Amino acid sequence: MRRKGLTLIETLVTVAVFTLIIGGLTGLILMIYKTQRYTWDQAMAINEVRKGIETMIDEIREAREGNDGSYMIEKADDKEFIFYSDIDNDGKTERIRYFLGTINSGSQTQECQTSVTGGTCSVLFSNFLQGILTSASVKVSVDGDFSWNNREYAEIKADTVKIGEVCRTGCSDCPGTWQGTQTFDVASYSADNSVNFLADATSYVNPGCPHAMKAKFEFSFTEELAGFAHQFKKGVIKPTGDPPTYPSDQEEISILTSYVRNVPPIFEYYDANNVKITDYPARLVDTKMMKIFLVVNIDPNRPPSDYELESFVQLRNLKTE
């Protein structure tokens, strides 16, 4: 009997069907692999953030005064928190900064002096911005002939505009240390990436010391950068020198996660009665407890949904009035 084989058309159809089946199976396997891989990556990202928050809570709980005498809380914004804590148990207090990647902070210090009766001196800060300015302040201190209340003092100006006074009362002659410290909001003068500060002593300020007046300007700013909206970071500065300082250019920054999707604030602050503090100056002195809230998702356009991590921490070393 003569045996028939497959015709060419039947062979092509068989090959096509087999190819479709293999292709479908391959696609299914790849889809399962991608889903499992995404789920795994999401779980890893959540685990990293959870460990980071646990470390952050331990560090905040042990916050204390800086080695340079700084108050334990330096900044308490919605998406940036700066404090001091001995995180490596070496007896020295580090400056710690947790912040969203879009937020960048900086500080610079300059001094000037005059030996002329009723003289002036000035400093210039410029080219400090990389992004868009969100806040800026200057802390001004003086030394010199300032013991005569309401007569011996210095007017402080930003870009020729008076912003306040220091040592109107409560200062002394030539103490050899900084006195009369005042902090002023100077965001409106700094947005153009340049600001000039001037200390103008009254005519009663005489050169009875090696100088009539010395002035120190500690300029601090916060800006918003593009391209890092989802990175939650940690910055650490170790104290150096004697007396100790915290040089901003020595900050070591690490990324805790690149997948933060917060719309509400990362940090919230509460007083001793568990009432939320919204006024900024009060956050620095009245905060007794903090809320830390992070929303994590490596790809918000795919399931699973956002994962929310919420924790509360009390600052143990805050003085109670």
C-alpha positions in Angstrom: 0.0 0.0 0.0 1.3 3.4 -0.9 1.7 5.7 2.2 0.8 9.4 1.9 2.9 12.1 3.6 1.9 15.6 4.6 1.4 18.0 1.8 3.4 21.3 1.8 0.3 23.3 2.8 -0.4 20.9 5.8 3.3 21.2 6.8 3.2 25.0 6.7 -0.1 25.1 8.7 1.4 22.7 11.3 4.5 24.8 11.6 2.4 28.0 11.9 0.2 26.5 14.7 3.3 25.2 16.5 4.9 28.6 16.3 1.8 30.3 17.6 1.6 27.9 20.5 5.3 28.4 21.4 5.0 32.2 21.0 2.0 32.2 23.2 3.7 30.1 25.9 6.8 32.3 25.6 4.8 35.5 26.0 2.9 34.0 29.0 6.2 33.0 30.7 7.7 36.4 30.1 4.6 38.1 31.4 4.7 36.0 34.6 8.4 36.6 34.9 8.0 40.4 34.5 5.1 40.4 37.0 7.1 38.4 39.6 10.1 40.5 39.0 8.1 43.7 39.5 6.5 42.4 42.6 10.0 41.4 43.9 11.5 44.8 43.1 8.5 46.5 44.8 9.0 44.3 47.9 12.7 45.1 48.0 12.1 48.8 47.7 9.5 48.7 50.5 12.0 46.7 52.7 14.7 49.2 52.1 12.5 52.1 53.0 11.3 50.3 56.1 14.9 49.7 57.3 15.7 53.3 56.6 12.7 54.6 58.6 13.7 52.3 61.5 17.2 53.8 61.5 15.9 57.3 61.2 13.5 56.8 64.2 16.4 55.6 66.3 18.5 58.6 65.3 15.8 61.2 65.9 14.8 59.6 69.2 18.4 60.3 70.5 18.7 63.8 69.0 20.8 66.2 71.1 22.7 69.4 71.0 25.4 69.8 68.3 29.1 69.9 69.3 29.1 73.5 68.2 26.2 74.3 70.6 23.5 74.2 67.9 20.0 73.3 69.1 19.1 69.7 68.4 16.6 70.6 65.7 18.0 72.9 63.0 15.2 72.6 60.4 11.7 71.2 60.4 10.1 71.5 57.0 7.5 69.3 55.4 10.0 67.5 53.2 13.3 68.2 55.0 14.4 67.6 58.6 17.8 68.5 60.0 18.9 67.5 63.5 21.9 66.5 65.6 22.6 63.0 66.9 25.5 60.7 67.7 24.6 58.1 65.1 27.8 56.0 65.3 28.2 56.1 69.1 31.7 57.7 69.0 30.9 60.5 71.4 30.7 63.1 68.7 27.4 64.5 67.4 26.7 64.4 63.7 24.5 66.8 61.7 21.8 64.6 60.1 19.6 65.7 57.2 16.7 63.6 55.8 15.1 65.2 52.7 13.3 64.6 49.4 15.7 64.8 46.5 14.2 67.9 45.1 15.2 69.8 48.2 18.7 71.1 48.6 20.0 73.2 51.5 23.1 75.3 51.8 24.8 77.7 54.2 27.7 80.2 54.0 29.3 82.4 56.6 31.1 85.7 56.1 32.4 88.3 58.5 33.3 92.0 58.2 34.5 94.7 60.5 35.0 98.5 60.8 37.2 100.6 63.1 35.4 103.9 62.2 33.0 105.6 64.6 29.5 104.9 63.3 31.0 102.9 60.4 29.6 100.2 58.2 30.8 96.9 56.8 29.2 94.6 54.3 29.4 91.1 52.7 28.1 89.6 49.5 26.7 86.1 48.9 26.3 85.1 45.2 26.1 82.1 42.9 24.7 79.9 45.6 21.7 78.6 43.7 21.4 75.5 41.4 17.6 75.5 41.3 14.7 77.6 42.4 14.9 79.3 45.8 12.2 78.3 48.3 13.5 79.9 51.5 16.5 81.9 52.8 17.5 83.4 56.1 20.5 85.2 57.6 21.6 85.0 61.2 23.5 88.1 62.2 25.8 88.6 65.3 28.1 91.4 66.3 31.0 92.2 68.6 32.3 95.7 69.6 31.2 98.8 71.4 27.5 98.0 72.1 26.8 98.6 75.8 24.7 101.8 75.6 21.1 100.6 75.3 19.1 102.2 72.5 22.1 104.3 71.3 24.8 101.8 70.4 23.4 99.3 68.0 23.6 98.2 64.3 21.0 98.4 61.6 21.1 95.4 59.3 20.3 95.9 55.6 19.8 93.5 52.7 20.4 95.0 49.2 20.2 98.5 50.8 16.8 97.7 52.5 16.7 97.7 56.3 15.5 94.4 57.6 16.2 94.8 61.4 18.5 95.7 64.2 20.9 93.9 66.5 22.2 94.9 70.0 19.5 97.6 70.5 19.5 96.3 74.1 21.3 93.7 76.2 24.8 93.9 74.7 28.1 94.9 76.2 31.4 96.5 75.2 34.0 94.4 73.4 33.1 91.0 75.0 35.3 89.2 72.4 32.4 86.9 71.6 29.4 87.2 69.3 26.3 88.9 70.8 22.9 90.3 69.9 22.2 87.4 67.5 19.1 87.9 65.3 17.7 85.8 62.4 15.9 87.5 59.4 13.9 86.1 56.5 15.7 87.2 53.3 14.1 85.1 50.6 12.7 88.1 48.7 16.3 89.5 48.4 18.0 86.2 47.5 15.9 84.8 44.6 18.2 86.4 42.0 21.1 84.3 43.3 22.8 87.3 44.9 22.3 89.3 48.1 24.4 92.0 49.8 24.2 92.4 53.6 25.4 95.5 55.4 25.8 96.3 59.1 25.4 100.0 59.8 26.5 101.1 63.3 25.0 104.2 65.0 27.3 107.2 65.5 27.7 106.3 69.2 29.6 103.1 68.3 33.2 104.0 68.8 36.5 102.2 68.2 37.1 101.5 71.8 38.1 97.9 71.1 40.5 96.7 68.4 37.5 97.4 66.2 34.4 99.5 66.6 32.2 96.7 65.2 32.6 93.2 63.8 29.6 91.5 62.2 29.0 87.9 61.3 26.5 86.9 58.6 25.4 83.2 58.5 23.4 82.8 55.4 21.2 79.7 54.8 18.9 78.8 51.9 16.7 76.0 50.6 16.1 75.4 46.9 14.2 73.1 44.7 16.1 71.1 42.1 14.7 69.4 39.0 15.1 65.7 38.2 15.2 64.1 41.7 11.5 64.4 42.7 11.3 60.8 43.9 14.6 60.3 45.8 14.5 60.3 49.5 18.0 61.0 50.8 20.1 61.1 54.0 23.0 63.6 54.5 25.6 63.3 57.3 28.2 65.9 58.4 30.8 65.0 61.0 32.1 67.8 63.3 35.6 69.0 62.5 38.0 71.4 64.1 38.3 73.1 67.4 36.0 74.8 68.1 33.9 72.2 66.1 32.1 73.2 62.9 29.9 71.3 60.4 31.2 72.2 56.9 28.4 71.9 54.4 30.8 70.8 51.6 31.7 67.7 53.7 28.2 66.3 53.7 28.0 62.6 52.8 24.7 61.9 51.0 23.1 58.5 50.4 19.9 57.6 48.7 17.4 55.6 50.8 15.0 55.1 48.0 14.2 56.4 44.5 10.5 55.6 44.5 8.8 58.1 46.9 5.4 59.2 45.6 4.3 61.5 48.4 1.7 64.2 47.8 1.2 65.0 51.5 4.2 66.0 53.6 6.9 63.5 54.6 7.3 65.0 58.0 4.6 66.4 60.4 5.3 67.9 63.9 3.3 67.8 67.1 3.5 69.6 70.4 3.2 68.2 74.0 -0.6 68.0 73.6 -0.3 66.1 70.3 -1.6 69.1 68.4 -0.1 69.4 64.9 2.3 72.4 64.5 1.9 74.4 61.3 3.8 77.6 62.2 7.4 77.2 61.2 9.2 78.9 64.1 7.1 76.9 66.6 8.2 73.6 65.0 11.8 74.2 66.1 11.0 74.8 69.8 7.6 73.1 70.5 8.0 69.8 68.7 7.8 66.9 71.0 6.7 64.2 68.5 7.1 63.7 64.8 5.1 61.8 62.2 7.0 60.2 59.3 5.0 59.3 56.3 6.2 57.8 53.0 4.4 56.5 49.9 6.5 54.0 47.9 5.8 52.6 44.5 8.5 51.7 41.9 6.0 52.2 39.0 2.7 54.0 39.9 1.3 53.1 36.5 1.3 49.3 37.4 -0.2 47.2 40.2 0.4 46.7 43.1 -0.9 50.0 44.4 1.1 52.5 46.5 2.5 51.2 49.8 2.2 53.6 52.7 4.6 53.6 55.7 3.7 55.7 58.7 5.6 56.0 62.0 5.6 58.3 65.0 8.7 59.1 67.1 9.2 61.1 70.3 12.4 63.2 70.8 13.6 62.0 74.2 16.1 64.8 75.0 13.8 67.7 74.4 13.5 69.9 77.5 10.0 70.1 78.9 8.9 73.6 80.1 
